[in-house]
Amino acid sequence: MEVPTITRTGLARLISKSSGQGDDGAAAKENIAADCTQLIGWTPLVEMRRIAQAEGVTARIVGKLEFYQPFCSVKDRMALRMIEAAEEKGLITPGVTTLLEPTSGNTGIALAAIAAQRGYKFIAVMPSYYSLERRIIMKSLGADIYLTDPAAGFTATLNKIEELKKTIPNVHMLDQLSNPDNPDAHFRGTG
C-alpha cells in the first residue's frame, strides 16, 4: 500500500479567510484540515518582553506555545516525524505493521493518535505507576497498553518490548530514545 503524501497546512492557513469571499470575489476555499497531522508543528509564537526586561536582556526572546499541538505536547512533532520517516524508508506499512514503543505518556498519546489516523495498530509499554489519565487517553485512541512491574524498573519495560517483538508479526519499534528522527523533528520545526 502506497503511503499518501500529505501536506501540512498549519493553523495560520486554516484560520485565514475561512469563510465568505476571496480577494477576487470568488468563494473562499474552506480551510479545514483533512486530518489532525496537518496541524502538527504549527504552534504560535509569543514574545516574552517582560522576562527580557526583568533580566536586562537586549535580545528578543520568543517562546513557542507547544500546548497548541493537536495532542497538547511538543512530542507530537517527533511522533509524526518518526512515523513519516519509517514510512519513507519502507519500514512500516499501514494496515500491516504494528507500532510498538515504551512510553510514559505524551509520546504514547501522540503515537496512538497518529497511528490510528494512518491505519496502524499501536502498542504502548509502560510501568504501571504511570498516569491512569494518560493510559485512558491512549486506550481511547485505540492503543493496546501493556503494564510492567514498577519494582523491576525500566528493565522490565524493555524485556516486555523484546518479548512482544518476538511474538507479534510485522511489529516495528520506533525507538524514540535512539531514533535520529526524534531530534530531527525538532531541528526541522521546533527551533
Beta strands, then each sheet from edge to edge (+ up, - down):
strand 1: 45-47
strand 2: 62-64
strand 3: 98-102
strand 4: 121-127
strand 5: 144-148
strand 6: 171-173
sheet 1: 1+ 2-
sheet 2: 5+ 4+ 3+ 6+
end
